């Protein structure tokens, strides 16, 4: 497989993993300012990722 494709897949996997961790932190926190900060991070990393309420 081409090196560029491998880099793209690695970035994609890492992004998914990071969003998963941020969603877990979002579900655990109750502080509204902390929740807002985590939501902004998720949107910055992956704009189309669904945000749980």
mmCIF file of the C-alpha atoms, coordinates in Angstrom:
data_MODEL
# 
_entry.id   MODEL 
# 
loop_
_atom_site.group_PDB 
_atom_site.id 
_atom_site.type_symbol 
_atom_site.label_atom_id 
_atom_site.label_alt_id 
_atom_site.label_comp_id 
_atom_site.label_asym_id 
_atom_site.label_entity_id 
_atom_site.label_seq_id 
_atom_site.pdbx_PDB_ins_code 
_atom_site.Cartn_x 
_atom_site.Cartn_y 
_atom_site.Cartn_z 
_atom_site.occupancy 
_atom_site.B_iso_or_equiv 
_atom_site.pdbx_formal_charge 
_atom_site.auth_seq_id 
_atom_site.auth_comp_id 
_atom_site.auth_asym_id 
_atom_site.auth_atom_id 
_atom_site.pdbx_PDB_model_num 
ATOM 1  C CA . UNK A 1 1  ? 0.000   0.000  0.000  1.00 0.00 ? 1  UNK A CA 1 
ATOM 2  C CA . UNK A 1 2  ? 1.234   3.521  -0.722 1.00 0.00 ? 2  UNK A CA 1 
ATOM 3  C CA . UNK A 1 3  ? 2.871   5.407  2.116  1.00 0.00 ? 3  UNK A CA 1 
ATOM 4  C CA . UNK A 1 4  ? 0.487   8.337  1.716  1.00 0.00 ? 4  UNK A CA 1 
ATOM 5  C CA . UNK A 1 5  ? -2.499  6.023  2.108  1.00 0.00 ? 5  UNK A CA 1 
ATOM 6  C CA . UNK A 1 6  ? -0.983  4.499  5.262  1.00 0.00 ? 6  UNK A CA 1 
ATOM 7  C CA . UNK A 1 7  ? -0.522  7.987  6.735  1.00 0.00 ? 7  UNK A CA 1 
ATOM 8  C CA . UNK A 1 8  ? -4.119  8.833  5.926  1.00 0.00 ? 8  UNK A CA 1 
ATOM 9  C CA . UNK A 1 9  ? -5.404  5.652  7.583  1.00 0.00 ? 9  UNK A CA 1 
ATOM 10 C CA . UNK A 1 10 ? -3.254  6.240  10.669 1.00 0.00 ? 10 UNK A CA 1 
ATOM 11 C CA . UNK A 1 11 ? -4.579  9.812  10.976 1.00 0.00 ? 11 UNK A CA 1 
ATOM 12 C CA . UNK A 1 12 ? -8.155  8.559  10.588 1.00 0.00 ? 12 UNK A CA 1 
ATOM 13 C CA . UNK A 1 13 ? -7.724  5.850  13.235 1.00 0.00 ? 13 UNK A CA 1 
ATOM 14 C CA . UNK A 1 14 ? -6.103  8.268  15.656 1.00 0.00 ? 14 UNK A CA 1 
ATOM 15 C CA . UNK A 1 15 ? -8.866  10.835 15.102 1.00 0.00 ? 15 UNK A CA 1 
ATOM 16 C CA . UNK A 1 16 ? -11.559 8.211  15.802 1.00 0.00 ? 16 UNK A CA 1 
ATOM 17 C CA . UNK A 1 17 ? -9.775  7.111  18.962 1.00 0.00 ? 17 UNK A CA 1 
ATOM 18 C CA . UNK A 1 18 ? -9.405  10.698 20.171 1.00 0.00 ? 18 UNK A CA 1 
ATOM 19 C CA . UNK A 1 19 ? -13.072 11.521 19.519 1.00 0.00 ? 19 UNK A CA 1 
ATOM 20 C CA . UNK A 1 20 ? -14.082 8.328  21.370 1.00 0.00 ? 20 UNK A CA 1 
ATOM 21 C CA . UNK A 1 21 ? -12.082 9.415  24.435 1.00 0.00 ? 21 UNK A CA 1 
ATOM 22 C CA . UNK A 1 22 ? -13.495 12.934 24.315 1.00 0.00 ? 22 UNK A CA 1 
ATOM 23 C CA . UNK A 1 23 ? -17.063 11.576 24.081 1.00 0.00 ? 23 UNK A CA 1 
ATOM 24 C CA . UNK A 1 24 ? -16.430 9.448  27.165 1.00 0.00 ? 24 UNK A CA 1 
ATOM 25 C CA . UNK A 1 25 ? -15.153 12.506 29.037 1.00 0.00 ? 25 UNK A CA 1 
ATOM 26 C CA . UNK A 1 26 ? -18.176 14.476 27.833 1.00 0.00 ? 26 UNK A CA 1 
ATOM 27 C CA . UNK A 1 27 ? -20.581 11.872 29.190 1.00 0.00 ? 27 UNK A CA 1 
ATOM 28 C CA . UNK A 1 28 ? -18.760 11.788 32.539 1.00 0.00 ? 28 UNK A CA 1 
ATOM 29 C CA . UNK A 1 29 ? -18.665 15.522 33.204 1.00 0.00 ? 29 UNK A CA 1 
ATOM 30 C CA . UNK A 1 30 ? -21.547 17.632 34.479 1.00 0.00 ? 30 UNK A CA 1 
ATOM 31 C CA . UNK A 1 31 ? -19.832 21.037 34.524 1.00 0.00 ? 31 UNK A CA 1 
ATOM 32 C CA . UNK A 1 32 ? -21.309 23.122 31.675 1.00 0.00 ? 32 UNK A CA 1 
ATOM 33 C CA . UNK A 1 33 ? -18.119 25.053 30.917 1.00 0.00 ? 33 UNK A CA 1 
ATOM 34 C CA . UNK A 1 34 ? -16.111 21.813 30.769 1.00 0.00 ? 34 UNK A CA 1 
ATOM 35 C CA . UNK A 1 35 ? -18.760 20.235 28.528 1.00 0.00 ? 35 UNK A CA 1 
ATOM 36 C CA . UNK A 1 36 ? -18.630 23.221 26.173 1.00 0.00 ? 36 UNK A CA 1 
ATOM 37 C CA . UNK A 1 37 ? -14.834 23.022 25.990 1.00 0.00 ? 37 UNK A CA 1 
ATOM 38 C CA . UNK A 1 38 ? -14.945 19.297 25.163 1.00 0.00 ? 38 UNK A CA 1 
ATOM 39 C CA . UNK A 1 39 ? -17.622 19.860 22.503 1.00 0.00 ? 39 UNK A CA 1 
ATOM 40 C CA . UNK A 1 40 ? -15.452 22.535 20.882 1.00 0.00 ? 40 UNK A CA 1 
ATOM 41 C CA . UNK A 1 41 ? -12.507 20.116 20.844 1.00 0.00 ? 41 UNK A CA 1 
ATOM 42 C CA . UNK A 1 42 ? -14.603 17.390 19.226 1.00 0.00 ? 42 UNK A CA 1 
ATOM 43 C CA . UNK A 1 43 ? -15.838 19.827 16.568 1.00 0.00 ? 43 UNK A CA 1 
ATOM 44 C CA . UNK A 1 44 ? -12.281 21.023 15.893 1.00 0.00 ? 44 UNK A CA 1 
ATOM 45 C CA . UNK A 1 45 ? -11.001 17.462 15.471 1.00 0.00 ? 45 UNK A CA 1 
ATOM 46 C CA . UNK A 1 46 ? -13.948 16.143 13.468 1.00 0.00 ? 46 UNK A CA 1 
ATOM 47 C CA . UNK A 1 47 ? -16.609 18.711 12.445 1.00 0.00 ? 47 UNK A CA 1 
ATOM 48 C CA . UNK A 1 48 ? -19.126 16.096 11.294 1.00 0.00 ? 48 UNK A CA 1 
ATOM 49 C CA . UNK A 1 49 ? -18.832 13.831 14.361 1.00 0.00 ? 49 UNK A CA 1 
ATOM 50 C CA . UNK A 1 50 ? -22.127 13.451 16.245 1.00 0.00 ? 50 UNK A CA 1 
ATOM 51 C CA . UNK A 1 51 ? -22.166 15.092 19.677 1.00 0.00 ? 51 UNK A CA 1 
ATOM 52 C CA . UNK A 1 52 ? -24.078 13.185 22.376 1.00 0.00 ? 52 UNK A CA 1 
ATOM 53 C CA . UNK A 1 53 ? -26.433 15.265 24.511 1.00 0.00 ? 53 UNK A CA 1 
# 
